[in-house]
Amino acid sequence: MKKTLFSVLAATACLSFAACSNNTTDSKEIAQEQNEQKIDDSSLNTMNMPNSDNSVKDDADFVVKAADGGMAEVQMGELAQKNGLNAQVKAFGKMMAEDHAKADKELKALAAQKNISLPATISNDNQKMYNDMLTMKGSDFDKHYVEHMVSDHEKDVEMFRKTSMNAADPDIKAFAAKTLPTLERHLQRAREIQAMLK
C-alpha cells in the first residue's frame, strides 16, 4: 500500500512539474523563471531592502537583460573584427568586445552576490541576429552591424538610465549608473560610424 501511494505521489509530482514547465530553451527566459521562483521562495530577497517582490523582480530582470545583451555585444564585436570591411567598424567591434567583457565580469560578480541567476548563453533573439550576421561580409556586414548597434544601444541607454534612477537595490543602481556613460559613448560612436557609412 505504501509503495502504491508513493508511486502515485511521485507520478503526480512529475506531471505537476511537467505542466508547470513550458520547456523553453531560451537561456534568458530560463534565468528569468529561476529568479521568479527564487522570489516566490524569498531566497532572492537577500538584497537587504524592504521593497515589494516587484522591485526585486525588476532588479533581477534588469540584471538578466544586461547579461544577455552584454554577452551578445561581445560575440558580435568579435564577429565585427572578422567580417567587417571598414577599419572603424573593426575598431568599434574591438571596443564592444573589450568594454562589454569587462562589464559582464562585474555583472557576474554582482549577480552572484545577490543570488540572481544569469543566462548561460545569449537569448534566442540575439542568437538569431548573430546567425544572420554570420552570413554577411564586407560593406553589407558593416552597415547591418552598425545599424543594429545604434538601435540596440538606444534601448540599452534607456534601460540603464531608468535603472540608475529607479533600482531598488543600491548595488544594482550603482552598477547601472557606472556603466551608463560607457553605453552612451558606444551609442555616440555607433551613430558617427553609421553616418559615415551612408
N, C-alpha and C positions, 0 to 999 in steps of 0.2 A: 504494500500500500504506500509506504514511504517513497519507494523508488518511483512508483507511478506518479505520485503527487509532485516529486522533484522533477520528473521528466516533463510534466505538464507546465510547471512553473518555468522551467528552462526554455521550453518551446515558446511560451508566451513572451518571455523576456526577449528572445531572439526576434520574434515577429514585431514586437513593440519597437525594438531598436531599428529594424529594417524599415518600418513605417515612418519613423522619425527622421531617418537619414534620407537625404534627397540624392545621394550618390553623386554629388558634384565632384568634378575633377579639377576645378579651378582652385588653385592654391590660395589665392586671395580670399575667396569665399569660404574655404575650409578654415582659414585663420580667423575670419570674422565669426564663423559659427562657434569655433572653440572659445573665443573671447566672450561671446554671448552666454555660453554655458558657464564659463567662469564667473561672469557677473551674476547669473542666476544662483550659482553656488556660493556667491560672495567671496570667492577666493581671489578675484581680480581687484576687489576694492581694498587693495593694500596701498593705495595712493595717499593715505592719510588726509582724506577730505570728507567733509560732512555733506557731500553733494549727492544728488539722486543717481540712480543707475543710468539714467540718460546721459548725465555728464560724463560718467565713467565710460559709457559706450561710445560717446562722441570722441573722447580722447583716444580710446583704443582703435576706433575706426580710422582716425587720422594717422596713427602710427602704422597701421596695416597699409593704408593707401600710400603713405610716404615711402614705406619699404618697397612696395611693389613698383612704384614709379622710379625710385632710386635704382633698383636692380635693372629695370628696363633701360634707364638712361646710360648705365654703364655698358650694357650689351650693345645698345645702338651706337654709343660713342665709339666703341671698339670696331663696330662694323663700318662706321663712317671713315675711320682711318684706313680701312682696307678697300672699300668700294667707292669712296669719294674720288672725285677728279680734282676739284678746286682745292688749292693749298689751305685756304681759310676754312673750308668745310672740314678738312682733315684735322687742322689745328683745333677747331671748335669741338670736334669729336673727342680729341685727346683731353681737352679741358673737361668735357662732360664726364668721361670715364673716370678721370682722377678726382674731380670735385665730388661726384656722387658716390664713389667708392669710399671716400673719407667720411662723408655724411652718413652713409649706410653703416659704417663701423660704429659711429657714435650712436646711431639709432638702435642698433642691435644691443648695445650695452644698456641703453635706456629701457628697451623693451624687456630685457632680462631682469632688470631691477624692478620693473613694475609688474612682472608676471604676465606680460602681453604676448600672445602667440603671434608669430610673423609668418608670412607666406614663405614656403620653401623655394618656390620658383616664381617667375613672373606670371601674371594673370593670363587667362586665355586671350583677352583683348590685346594685351601688349605682345603676346606671343604671335598673334596673327599679324600685327603691324610689323614685327620683326621679320617674320617669314616673308611678307610682301616685299620688304626692303632687301632681303637676301637676294632676290632675283634681279635687282636693279644695279646698274653700274654707271659710272661717269656722271655726266650732267643730269641725267634723269634721276639718279640717286641723290645728287646734291640738292636739287630742287625739292624733291619729296621729303628728304630728311629734314631740311631746314624749315620747310613748311610745317612739318609735324612738331619740330622743336619750338616754333613760335606758338602754335596752338596749345601744346602740352604745357609750356611754361606759363602761359597766360592763366591756365587753370591752377597750376601749382602755386603761383604767386598769390592768387586769390585765396586758396586753401590755407597756405602758410600764414598769410596776413590775418585771416579770420582766427586761426588757432592761436597765433601770437597774442591776440587780444582777448580771446574768449575761453581758452582751455581751462578746465577746472584744476588740472594738476599743474603745479608751478614748474616742475621739471620739463614737462612736455611743452608748456608755454614758452619756457626759456629756449628749448631746442628749436622751436618754430621761429622765434624771434632771431636767434643766432644764424639760422640757415637762410632766412628770407633775403638778406642783401645779396647773397650768392646767387639765388634764383633770379632776382631782379637783374643782376649783371648778365646772367645767361640769356634772359629774355631780350635785353637790350642788344646784346651781341648777335643773337639769332635774327633779330629784326634788321640789323645792319647788313648781315650777310644776305638775307632774303632780298633786300632792296638792291644789293649789288648784283645778284644773280638774275634779276629781271631784265 
